[in-house]
Amino acid sequence: MTVPLPIDQQITFLYTRDLVATARFYEEVMGLPLALDQGDCRVYRVSTDAYLGFCRRKSAPEQPSGVILTLVTPDVDQWYRALSGRGVAFEKPPALNPRYNIYHCFLRDPNGYLIEIQRFLDPAWTGSTRMADIRRKSTEEIRR
């Protein structure tokens, strides 16, 4: 068996044509804290050791496809209400997806990137002990 080498953090970088609109969306609408401003790149903290970075590039796709930014949370409905209250139009409101045993909703950022806000209902998901505790308590509520 191969022993994995240590990885301390994770950053996903995406390109944008409009860094100002992107910064406004992720900072003011999504509420993500800015971890690092590199001028033409901005890095946001998504969770303790996961980050999302946007870099201004003329080569950024006009209509990105094939990428889903999934944010995992114990409270999809709270995110939906908060973002709706900030004027975000959702492509899909919160719903149960029985195929993947998740509860989720979809929206797009100003660049056209698809954002999924999701909660795993599958007890096999081991991503977070906090999530596991919440999942046990609330899975029945969603299924009602």
N, C-alpha and C positions, 0 to 999 in steps of 0.2 A: 504494500500500500504506500502510495506517495504521500508524504507529509507536506501540506501546503506551506508555502513561505508566508511570512507575516505581511499583512496589508493593513495599514492604519486608517486610511481614509479613502473616499471615493469621490471623484468629480466627473460629471458629464458636461462636456462643452458642446454648445450649439452655436451656429452662426445666426446673426441678425443683420438686417439692413438698417434698422432703426433702434439704436441702443437706448436712446432717450425714452421712447415709448415702452420698450422692453423693461427698462429700469423702473419706470413709473408703475407698470403692471405688477412686476414681482415684488417691489417694495411696498407700494401703497395699497394695491388691491389684494395681492396674495399675503402680504405681511411678512415676507421672508427677510431676515436680516442680511444686510450686505456684509460679507466676510472679507472681501478684498476688492478694491477698485484699482485696476491696472490701466486706466485710461480708456483704451479701446476694448477692454474686457472687464466684465464685472462678475464676481463669484458670490453666490448666495448660499447661506447655510440652510439646508433642507431638514436635517436632523443632526444628532450629535456628531457624526462623522461622515455625513453625506452632503455633497454640494452640487449645485447646478451653476454652470458658468455660461455666459453669453459674450461672444466676441463680435464686434462690428466688422463685417466683411462684405465687399461688393458682390462676392460670389455666393452669398446666402441665398437659399432657394426662395423663390417667390411664393410657392405653395408647397411647404414641406410635406413629405409623405413617408410612410414606413417607420415613423418614430412615435412612440407613446410615452409621455412622461407620467409615470404612475407614482402618486403620492399615497402612501399607506397610512391610514389613520383609524382610530377606534370610532370616530364620529363623523361619518360621511354626511349625515343630515345637517349637522351643525355647520360644516363647511359649505354645504349647499345654501343654507339660509344666509350665512354671512356673505358669501360671494354674490348671491342674488341681490342682497341688500345694497351691495356696492355696484350694482348695475351690470353684472356679468350675465350674459346670455348663455345658457347651457344647451349643448347639443342633445344631451340625454339626461333627464332628471334621475335621482337615485332609484335604483331598482336592483332586485335580486337577480343574479345570473346563476341559475342552477347548474349549468354545464361546468363552470369553474368554481362553484361554491363561494362566490364573492358577492358583495353588495357594493355598488359603484355608481358613479355618474361621470359625464364627460363635458368638457368645455375646451375652448381654444384660446391660446394667448394671442397677442397682437401680431405675432409672426406667422400664425396659422398652425403652430405646433399643437397637437392634441394632448390634452392633460386629462388623466383619469384620476379621480379621487376614489380610493378603494379601501375596503375592509375585507380581510380574509375571514371566511367563516369556517374553513377547513381546519379541524383540530391538528392536522399534520403540519400546518404552517408553524414554524418555530422562530419566526423573525423577531419576536419581542415577548418577554414574559408579561409585560404590561398589557400588550395586545391579547395574549392568551387569556388573562384574567377577565378582561372586558368582553372578549368573544364568548366565553362560556356564559356570561350573565345576559348577553343581549341577543344572541342568535335566535332565540325563540321569539323575541319581539319583532324581529325583521320578518320572520316566516309567517307571522300572523296576518 
